[in-house]
Amino acid sequence: MAPTGESDSDNISAYGATRSTVKGQPLDAEEVRKMDAYFRASMYLCLGMLYMRDNVLLKEPLKVEHLKARLLGHWGSDAGQSFTWLHMNRLIKKYDLDVLFVSGPGHGAPAVLSQSYLEGVYSEVYPDKSEDEKGMQRFFKQFSFPGGIGSHATPETPGSIHEGGELGYSISHAFGSVFDHPNLITLTMVGDGESETGPLATSWHSTKFLNPRTDGAVLPVLHLNGYKINNPTVLARISHDELRSLFVGYGWTPYFVEGHDRESMHQAMAATLEQCVVEIKKIQKQARESKKEFRPRWPMIVLRSPKGWSAPREVDGKLLEGYWRSHQIPITDVLTNPAHLKLLESWMKSYKPEELFDQDGKLIGELKGLAPKGNSRMSANPVGNGGMLRRPLQLPDFRDYALKDIDPGVSVRGSMTNMSKYLRDVVKENMTTFRVFGPDETESNKLAEIYKAGKKVWLGDYFEEDKDGGNLAYEGRVMEILSEHTCEGWLEGYVLSGRHGMLNSYEPFIHVIDSMVNQHCKWIEKCLEVEWRAKVASLNILLTATVWRQDHNGFTHQDPGFLDVVANKSPEVVRIYLPPDGNTLLSVMDHCFRSVNYVNVIVADKQEHIQFLSMDEAIEHCTKGLGIWDWASNDQGHEPDVVMAACGDVPTHEALAATALLNEHLPQLKVRFVNVVDLFRLINEKDHPHGMSDRKWKAVFTDDKPIIFNFHSYPWLIHRLTYKRPGQHNLHVRGYKEKGNIDTPFELAVRNQTDRYSLAIDAIDRVGSLGNTASHVREKLINQQLAAKQEAFDNGLDAEYIRNWKYPKKA
């Protein structure tokens, strides 16, 4: 079939004569016979996983007691995925390829699991799921069964780096896996339901960031089987011309394989997949021999086959194969309908298991020989267990980048600008194992220093003006596209395949990837339970352009709530750090880059700020996670009257200013100043590995004194983390309360009661021993707050004594 010229409606159906862009019949009759037998074995295993718990080879008539009591799982995409997998096996053997398989369709695990079992990998990893009748019985029973495995390509699945629990990320994960893996091809099945998601739509542009000299290749197979759960899919209902134009517009070369008849479809898929592999190798050879980068139109495949391919076309006069009813359990009432039980038995027997497996339940030798050997099997590819490939980063000594000669509370420096020098050298020392990802914000986030070691990857067109600060390069280390989804997907794929990286983003818009981070957290937590899974590098997210310095952008840019999302995840896999200054930021970054199997979130503003700690003090503080700042306290040798606490750089600044006001106006008041850098240190040690005991809590915060806690994010998170702490009723948290506008920084703080005057007044109100003696001081602070607000309104700028405040020296 020609790739253009057909646009009438009948060309969108998978039924009818097989049509393909690439012509040819590369398989002889014997190869077709064997490959179709392998396909039947795959389908038999997929169907068995959905239904069976006993009598797995149908050696006796099928009875209800042979079935699972709850029928769970999905059938619709299994055939297309298995079909694609077995055809790639032929090419892996022919061309000695290194191939990873990524399964994008939701709940598509039966296809992947069946291939792993047929290849023998599953039995090697799980010896009780042996290649015999008893092992097959266990293999079937565990699927979507209590104590077993889920219906996605979960961490328990050999060769998987992509679970597919949430749709939209298969392509970005695939590209992440091939960056800096020059020999890897990641064969990626994209479900047509998945193709409707925003993240997936953007991720097609990843070819503009793939270097054919230094990276591997992604071979997407868009699997158009026509339906989602019970609706048609968009891309399956547009004309051939329109679909082809869409992918040509994205920059790909699409090849179509469409039909229903398996014999001719085997020939079409064999010819098409081989054409794609040959093109990929040709592109890479040209780039690597010429040493000239270019952006090719990489090949991709559009596979149109019936949903639930090989199921009965109709059941009781209602469509099954090729229709949405085949999406999940294709025949739902086999436990209560004897006629349908008999139909299921006939369907399973139609695959002729007696021709595929010997009497002991082992796949027969001629079919076993179709699969590659050893690590060439896709389900055994080491990239699918990326922690095996991970090597520690070569990290410079972060102490060499210290901000020196710090006068606590007085010195003003750029914490982020300074840290970028350290990050520059991290990049320099790890040019094939570390990348920085971000949505067009690296320069804005004061990290431009890293361009001296690795520029921005760009395979698109170049203009003359790009020489003026464009920082673009074919071979770079910084990955920027204005899609947080794609950046996060690339990073996840890069980390899961054995490398290291960091994403930097504006704090308010990191919410775009809330659910992606959720899914990654679930993945790495589950990996901790899978013995053979090696630990991967941590996923590091640096948040800047923070809420308290988004006054100029307004309310839309003010949202620190990502911390709440992360705090919901398992304490085994998440960490949150809010370094208050430049030296603590360096210490935290070094710690995060050395860690494994975490999602680390670091929150630090990009503007210049007052510095507080020397490098030695910063290391001590970060090691403890929180602590009393002696230089900012005056309760030495005494019980404090009030504890002023802070978490975050701007909140720390305002809390220190409040402390100074109390020292100035109420010098008799004993104030203890506490700073928190590791947020989870606040949790009880019984509930988090970084938590602290109640005894230590009392030693720092007391159990009977008011605590004024100035927090970077929403205040209720602190109350949640400190639930049932001694003296919890004394804890009064101030933070962002969803109040904002085009304000000055001070106005924004006042709106949310995190400014110095509000904090100092709060302390006065909470210290019972003051009685009514501080009323005049309280009134004075209110007047000063009002005057500062008025000056901001009048001049559009905070007063100089607000903007350039320094912590006063003690007498």
Salt bridges, closest charged atoms under 4 A:
GLU6 OE2 - ARG19 NH1 3.75
GLU30 OE2 - ARG33 NH2 2.59
ASP36 OD2 - ARG40 NE 3.95
ASP36 OD1 - ARG262 NE 2.71
ASP36 OD1 - HIS266 NE2 2.95
GLU60 OE1 - HIS66 NE2 3.66
GLU124 OE2 - ARG377 NH1 2.95
ASP128 OD2 - LYS129 NZ 2.74
GLU131 OE1 - LYS362 NZ 3.85
GLU131 OE1 - LYS368 NZ 2.32
GLU133 OE1 - LYS59 NZ 2.92
GLU156 OE2 - LYS526 NZ 3.74
ASP180 OD2 - ARG435 NE 2.98
ASP180 OD1 - ARG477 NH2 2.80
GLU196 OE2 - LYS228 NZ 3.08
ASP215 OD1 - ARG435 NH2 3.26
GLU258 OE2 - ARG304 NE 2.78
GLU274 OE1 - ARG90 NH2 2.92
GLU274 OE2 - LYS94 NZ 2.51
GLU289 OE2 - LYS285 NZ 3.05
GLU293 OE2 - ARG213 NH1 2.85
ASP316 OD2 - HIS340 NE2 2.63
GLU321 OE1 - HIS260 NE2 3.29
ASP333 OD1 - HIS340 ND1 2.59
GLU345 OE1 - LYS342 NZ 3.32
GLU345 OE2 - LYS349 NZ 3.61
GLU355 OE1 - ARG40 NH2 3.76
GLU366 OE1 - ARG33 NH2 3.07
ASP397 OD2 - ARG399 NH2 2.79
ASP407 OD1 - LYS809 NZ 2.20
ASP425 OD1 - ARG424 NE 2.87
GLU449 OE2 - ARG424 NH1 2.42
GLU449 OE2 - LYS452 NZ 3.14
GLU464 OE2 - LYS467 NZ 3.19
GLU475 OE2 - ARG213 NH1 3.12
GLU492 OE1 - HIS173 NE2 2.55
GLU507 OE2 - HIS712 NE2 2.60
ASP514 OD2 - HIS511 ND1 2.75
GLU529 OE1 - LYS526 NZ 3.07
ASP559 OD1 - HIS511 NE2 3.12
ASP590 OD2 - ARG594 NE 2.87
ASP605 OD2 - HIS609 NE2 2.70
ASP635 OD2 - ARG672 NE 2.77
GLU639 OE1 - LYS705 NZ 3.33
GLU654 OE2 - ARG756 NH2 2.80
GLU664 OE1 - HIS665 NE2 3.84
ASP678 OD2 - HIS690 ND1 2.64
ASP694 OD1 - ARG725 NH1 2.77
ASP704 OD1 - LYS705 NZ 3.09
ASP743 OD2 - ARG751 NE 2.85
ASP762 OD2 - ARG734 NH2 2.83
ASP762 OD1 - ARG766 NE 3.14
ASP765 OD1 - ARG778 NE 2.70
